[in-house]
Amino acid sequence: MKMKMNVSAVPVLSGMLMISMLTACGIRDPQDIRSVEWYEKHASERAETLAKCRANPDTFDQTPDCVNADRAENNVKSAS
């Protein structure tokens, strides 16, 4: 009986560990996409997002946040 309880606890504990790791990594809700205008106003976050996008282009390059951060960077550069 005790063995069965331990086996069923493994998936629960694994799920909790994964959730806490994703939270610690700063993974945002996919619905929380920041706009071009937001990235234009937040230079440090724009730079951080662009660095992440450029470091992993196969994974992040075409995500909405990467596209918006890139457009904001272009807008800021063309305005100065």
Buried (B, 14 or more C-beta within 10 A) or exposed (E): EEEEEEEEEEEEEEEEEEEEEEEEEEEEEEEEEBEBEBBBEBEEBBEEBBEBBEEEEEEBEEBEBBBBBBBBBEBBEEEE
